[in-house]
Amino acid sequence: MTVVAQVLVESPIPRLDRLLDYEVPDDLRGAVVVGGRVSVPLGRGGTRLVNGYVVNIGGTPTPGVTIAPRIKDKPIAKPPALDPKTVGP
């Protein structure tokens, strides 16, 4: 079963000022948490890695949006960079 994380990426581009859906790999499911800072692929073909913050985990993908390949690496900050109580839907 695919687990989806909604991530807000760090980017100055206005059209990226929204949540993006990423697949959470099996080996990172326990490490990726709401409020956590992660490294995710961005751009055509996912060739550029950017940092972002996990806002939601386990929800359904945004309707009509393709899930990005996957979170690339274990979280950057531990404990979470943001307080989980202040982020999320």
C-alpha positions as a printed NumPy array, in Angstrom:
array([[  0.   ,   0.   ,   0.   ],
       [  1.356,   3.401,  -0.981],
       [  1.751,   5.941,   1.821],
       [  1.559,   9.544,   0.656],
       [  3.192,  12.519,   2.374],
       [  2.116,  16.035,   1.512],
       [  5.203,  18.232,   1.456],
       [  5.617,  22.007,   1.277],
       [  8.889,  22.582,  -0.586],
       [ 11.312,  25.442,  -0.034],
       [ 11.106,  27.36 ,  -3.298],
       [ 10.821,  31.004,  -4.384],
       [  8.643,  29.954,  -7.349],
       [  5.014,  31.06 ,  -6.692],
       [  3.416,  28.073,  -8.462],
       [  5.146,  25.758,  -5.97 ],
       [  3.526,  27.504,  -3.01 ],
       [  1.242,  24.505,  -2.454],
       [  1.422,  20.991,  -1.074],
       [  3.03 ,  18.362,  -3.281],
       [  2.317,  14.635,  -2.9  ],
       [  5.262,  12.261,  -2.483],
       [  5.424,   8.521,  -1.947],
       [  7.029,   7.512,   1.351],
       [  9.371,   4.553,   0.725],
       [  8.88 ,   1.502,   2.956],
       [ 12.259,   1.959,   4.644],
       [ 11.433,   5.564,   5.665],
       [  7.859,   5.096,   6.933],
       [  8.829,   5.277,  10.591],
       [ 11.236,   8.179,  10.098],
       [  9.101,  10.551,   8.008],
       [  6.815,  12.459,  10.389],
       [  4.544,  15.504,  10.247],
       [  6.717,  18.56 ,  10.813],
       [  9.822,  16.753,   9.615],
       [ 12.186,  18.279,   7.095],
       [ 12.846,  16.036,   4.085],
       [ 14.724,  16.049,   0.783],
       [ 12.478,  15.537,  -2.248],
       [ 12.944,  15.427,  -6.026],
       [ 11.669,  18.399,  -8.013],
       [ 11.683,  19.444, -11.628],
       [ 11.249,  17.611, -14.873],
       [ 12.319,  14.055, -14.202],
       [ 12.954,  14.766, -10.515],
       [ 16.587,  15.605, -11.2  ],
       [ 16.916,  18.367,  -8.587],
       [ 16.634,  17.731,  -4.841],
       [ 15.061,  20.41 ,  -2.638],
       [ 14.196,  20.565,   1.041],
       [ 10.631,  20.6  ,   2.257],
       [  8.436,  20.09 ,   5.311],
       [  5.978,  17.233,   5.786],
       [  2.514,  18.668,   6.466],
       [  0.404,  15.504,   6.292],
       [  0.997,  11.75 ,   6.046],
       [ -1.319,   8.963,   5.063],
       [ -4.033,  11.017,   3.473],
       [ -5.36 ,  10.386,   0.033],
       [ -3.468,  11.921,  -2.875],
       [ -4.707,  15.248,  -4.192],
       [ -7.349,  14.473,  -6.863],
       [ -6.021,  14.749, -10.401],
       [ -2.387,  15.029,  -9.281],
       [  0.297,  12.441,  -9.984],
       [  2.284,  11.372,  -6.941],
       [  5.939,  12.421,  -7.26 ],
       [  8.422,   9.561,  -7.308],
       [  9.38 ,   9.415,  -3.636],
       [ 11.095,  11.077,  -0.749],
       [ 14.78 ,  10.505,  -1.398],
       [ 16.488,  10.225,   1.939],
       [ 15.894,   9.996,   5.647],
       [ 14.668,  13.213,   7.292],
       [ 17.142,  16.075,   7.538],
       [ 16.202,  17.229,  11.031],
       [ 15.391,  15.113,  14.037],
       [ 13.265,  15.829,  16.033],
       [ 10.822,  17.425,  13.574],
       [ 11.788,  20.916,  12.431],
       [  8.198,  22.111,  12.907],
       [  5.794,  21.381,  15.754],
       [  3.323,  18.767,  14.413],
       [  0.521,  20.496,  16.341],
       [  0.916,  23.654,  14.248],
       [  1.038,  22.032,  10.799],
       [ -1.387,  19.813,   8.976],
       [ -4.85 ,  20.053,   7.55 ]])
